[in-house]
Amino acid sequence: MRAREFRSFLVFAAVVVCPLRSPRADVPPSEEARRKAIAVHVGTTAVSVGEIEDRLSAVPRFQLRAFGDSPDVIRRRFFDQILLPEMLYAQVAQKSHIGDTLPTSSKVMRAEANAATKALRKSMRPVQSIPMDEVRKHYDENKSKYDSPERLYLFRILCAKQEEALQVLAEAKSQPSLDTFTRLARDHSIDKATSLRAGNLGYLTPDGNSTEAGLSVDPSIVRAASRVRDGEIVPAPIPEAQGFAVIWRRGTLPASHRTVEQAAGEIRDVIWKKDLDEATKKHIAELRAAHLTELNEGLLNGIDISPSEGDVVTRRRPGEVPPLSRGGRSVPRPTN
């Protein structure tokens, strides 16, 4: 791309991302005619007084002051230095069809998609308007997130016999590292649900329930761990129904006691984001049904990406000679 075309592309992209048109819904009827009056024509593009005002109002005050020290100077310099060059370069970009080629076309598509996403977000109810009844319902359904006791992060190796547990404990204390505990759990723990993940029990409440789904232990395990500090191994194996446990206290999650009123702001954010996610999925499904007219899975699956380098590569047909390698990258073989 030549230098002039490249500059045109940059400005064209800026116009797409920050369009001149920014309609305001709060304009009184008496102002409508004045705002609709066309202030400038550049080629096929016309810009109204209202559109220029909206662009000016979007500029931070400290940036506007950089254009001058009076309204007349600011207005004129903003037009001469910002608006007019954008419009002129956009005309060049349109005549050169820069917007129809990559990477500009993909950036235009992304800008339009982002604008549609922002419009969807604006159509959602404000966060502050979510009623307290919904907040309380979410609080009650997820009470452990807002009102919970102290939880201990524990790793445990469950041995079948006490003698084995004492040997495991001695080795774990002599080499207190995650690698050692991982190996010992794999080789000795009879709890196959956790033996391959270093005996990780997750965060446990005093009653033995874990943050890991479907996992719980005898409360005596938690009581024993509560008598040591984070990072320490319980000094003796603890009897369990199935054997003897070697316990490593890895960390602590402090107790949380927040009322629904204290957590209301956070909960409203969670509800709003969930509503947005559901609205987005519904909108995408509707748009997909209305506009996706053809999807060639065969061609789509024919596009390969090299896992090691992230390169897009051409999938070879059966029996095709692989390409030569040059400098760590694949290159086509020369043809006769």
RODO-807587 format. One record per residue (C-alpha): residue in one letter; x negated, y negated, z. Coordinates in steps of 0.25 Angstrom, whole numbers, padded with zeros to 4 digits, always signed. Each point is the difference from the previous one (the first is absolute). Example, Ala and Ser with C-alpha at 12.3 -4.5 7.8 and 13.67 -1.06 7.14 Angstrom:
// RODO-807587
A-0049+0018+0031/S-0006-0014-0002/
//
This chain:
// RODO-807587
M+0000+0000+0000/R-0006-0014-0004/A-0002-0010+0011/R+0011-0009-0004/E+0010+0012+0000/F-0005+0005+0013/R+0003-0014+0006/S+0013+0000-0006/F+0003+0014+0006/L-0004-0005+0014/V+0010-0012-0001/F+0011+0009-0006/A-0002+0010+0011/A+0001-0012+0010/V+0013-0005-0007/V+0006+0014+0001/V-0003+0002+0015/C+0004-0015+0004/P+0011-0003-0011/L+0004-0015-0002/R+0014+0004+0002/S+0004+0001+0015/P+0015-0004+0001/R+0006-0005+0013/A+0014+0004+0004/D+0001-0012+0010/V+0000-0011-0010/P+0012-0010+0001/P+0009-0001-0012/S-0004-0015-0001/E-0014+0004-0002/E+0002+0011-0010/A+0000-0009-0012/R-0013-0007+0004/R-0007+0013+0003/K+0004+0007-0013/A-0005-0012-0009/I-0012+0005-0008/A-0013-0007+0004/V-0009+0006-0011/H+0000+0009-0012/V-0013+0009-0003/G+0003+0008-0013/T+0012+0009+0003/T-0001-0003+0015/A+0008-0010+0007/V-0001-0004+0015/S+0010-0008+0008/V-0002-0010+0011/G+0006+0009+0010/E-0010+0011-0004/I-0012-0010+0002/E+0005-0004+0013/D+0001+0015+0004/R-0014+0002-0004/L-0005-0012+0008/S+0008+0004+0012/A-0006+0014+0000/V-0014-0006+0001/P-0006-0002+0015/R+0000-0014+0004/F-0016+0000+0002/Q-0001+0005-0015/L+0009-0011-0005/R-0008-0011+0007/A-0012+0005-0008/F+0006-0006-0012/G+0001-0014+0005/D+0004-0010+0010/S+0014-0004-0005/P+0012+0007-0006/D-0002-0006-0014/V-0015+0005-0001/I+0003+0014+0006/R+0012+0002-0009/R-0008-0004-0013/R-0013+0008+0004/F+0008+0012+0004/F+0007+0000-0014/D-0013-0003-0008/Q-0009+0009+0008/I+0010+0012+0003/L+0013+0000-0007/L-0004-0004-0014/P-0013+0009-0001/E+0008+0012+0004/M+0011-0003-0010/L-0010-0002-0011/Y-0008+0012+0003/A+0013+0008+0001/Q+0003-0004-0014/V-0013+0005-0005/A+0002+0013+0007/Q+0013+0002-0006/K-0005-0003-0014/S-0012+0009+0002/H+0010+0011+0006/I-0009+0001+0011/G+0012+0004+0009/D+0002+0013-0009/T-0013+0006+0003/L-0007+0007+0012/P-0003-0004+0010/T+0009-0013-0001/S+0012+0008-0003/S-0001+0009+0012/K-0002-0013+0009/V+0012-0006-0006/M+0008+0012+0003/R-0005+0001+0014/A+0003-0015+0002/E+0014+0002-0005/A+0002+0013+0009/N-0005-0008+0012/A+0010-0011-0003/A+0011+0010-0001/T-0005+0006+0014/K+0000-0013+0006/A+0014-0003-0005/L+0005+0013+0006/R-0007-0004+0014/K+0007-0013-0001/S+0014+0007-0002/M-0002+0007+0013/R+0006-0005+0013/P-0009-0008+0009/V-0008+0007+0011/Q+0006-0009+0010/S+0014+0003-0004/I-0001+0015+0004/P+0010+0002+0011/M-0004+0004+0014/D+0009+0013-0001/E-0009+0005-0011/V-0012-0004+0008/R+0005+0008+0012/K+0004+0012-0008/H-0015+0001-0006/Y-0005-0002+0014/D+0008+0011+0006/E-0004+0010-0012/N-0015-0003+0001/K-0001-0003+0015/S-0013+0007+0002/K-0007-0011-0009/Y+0005-0011+0010/D+0001+0006+0013/S-0010+0012+0003/P-0009+0005+0011/E-0015+0001-0002/R-0004+0010-0010/L-0014+0008+0000/Y-0007+0004-0012/L-0004+0014+0002/F-0008+0011-0007/R+0001+0014+0006/I-0006+0014-0002/L+0009+0011+0005/C-0008+0012+0003/A+0006+0014+0003/K-0009+0003+0012/Q-0005-0009+0011/E-0015+0005-0002/E+0001-0004-0015/A+0006-0013+0004/L-0012-0003+0010/Q-0010+0003-0011/V+0007-0009-0010/L+0001-0011+0011/A-0015+0001+0003/E-0004-0001-0015/A+0010-0012-0002/K-0006-0007+0012/S-0015+0003-0005/Q+0003-0006-0014/P+0012-0009+0002/S+0003-0004-0015/L+0011+0002-0009/D-0007+0009-0009/T-0003+0010+0012/F+0015-0001+0005/T+0005+0003-0014/R-0009+0012-0002/L+0004+0005+0014/A+0015-0002-0003/R-0001+0007-0013/D-0008+0012+0006/H+0007+0002+0014/S+0014-0007+0000/I+0012+0010+0000/D+0009-0012-0003/K+0000+0001-0016/A+0008-0012-0001/T-0012-0009+0004/S-0012+0009-0001/L-0004-0005-0014/R+0002-0015+0004/A-0010+0000+0012/G+0012+0003+0010/N+0006-0013-0002/L+0013-0001+0008/G+0003-0015-0004/Y+0005-0010+0011/L+0007+0007+0011/T+0010-0005+0010/P+0000+0004+0014/D+0010+0011-0003/G-0009+0006-0010/N+0007-0004-0013/S-0009-0005-0011/T+0001-0010-0011/E-0003+0012-0009/A+0013+0005-0005/G+0005+0013+0007/L-0012+0000+0009/S+0000+0001+0015/V-0008+0006+0011/D+0001+0003+0015/P+0000-0013+0008/S-0011+0005+0009/I-0009-0003-0012/V+0003-0015+0000/R-0001+0000+0015/A-0014+0006+0000/A-0004-0010-0011/S+0005-0012+0007/R-0011+0003+0011/V-0011-0003-0010/R-0004-0012-0008/D+0001-0002-0015/G-0011+0008-0007/E-0002+0010+0012/I+0003+0015+0000/V+0008+0006+0011/P-0010+0006+0009/A+0007+0014+0001/P+0009+0008-0009/I+0015-0002+0003/P+0009+0012+0000/E+0011+0001-0010/A+0011+0010-0002/Q-0008+0006-0012/G-0014-0002+0006/F-0010-0010+0005/A-0002-0014-0007/V-0012-0008-0002/I+0004-0015+0000/W-0007-0012-0006/R+0007-0014+0003/R-0003-0008-0013/G+0008-0013+0003/T+0012-0006+0006/L+0012-0008-0005/P+0005-0009+0010/A+0014+0000+0005/S+0010-0009-0007/H+0012-0006+0007/R+0007-0010-0009/T+0015-0004+0001/V+0008+0000-0013/E+0000-0016+0001/Q-0016+0000+0001/A+0000+0010-0012/A+0011-0007-0008/G-0009-0008-0010/E-0009+0012-0003/I+0013+0009-0002/R+0007-0010-0009/D-0013+0000-0009/V+0001+0015-0001/I+0014+0000-0003/W-0002-0010-0011/K-0011+0007-0006/K+0008+0013+0000/D+0011-0007-0007/L-0009-0006-0010/D-0006+0014-0003/E+0014+0006-0002/A+0004-0011-0009/T-0012+0001-0008/K+0001+0015-0002/K+0015-0002-0004/H-0004-0012-0010/I-0011+0009-0006/A+0010+0011-0002/E+0010-0008-0006/L-0010-0007-0010/R-0006+0014-0003/A+0014+0005-0004/A+0003-0012-0008/H-0013-0003-0007/L-0009+0013+0000/T+0004+0005-0014/E-0012+0009-0003/L-0011+0007+0008/N-0009+0010-0007/E-0006+0008+0011/G-0009+0007-0010/L-0007-0012-0004/L+0000-0005+0014/N-0007+0012+0005/G-0010+0000-0011/I-0007-0012+0007/D-0011+0005+0009/I-0007-0008+0011/S-0014+0005+0004/P+0001+0002+0015/S-0015-0002+0003/E-0001-0013-0008/G+0014-0005-0002/D-0001-0001-0015/V+0011+0003-0010/V-0004+0011-0008/T+0006+0007-0012/R+0005+0014+0002/R-0007+0010-0009/R+0008+0010-0008/P-0003+0015+0003/G-0013+0004-0007/E-0005-0015-0002/V-0014-0002+0002/P-0003-0009+0012/P-0006-0014-0002/L-0014-0003+0003/S-0005-0006+0013/R-0007-0013-0001/G-0004-0008+0013/G+0010+0008+0008/R+0012-0004-0009/S+0006+0009-0011/V-0001-0005-0014/P+0006+0006-0013/R-0009+0009-0008/P-0005-0006-0013/T+0008+0005-0012/N-0006+0004-0014/
//
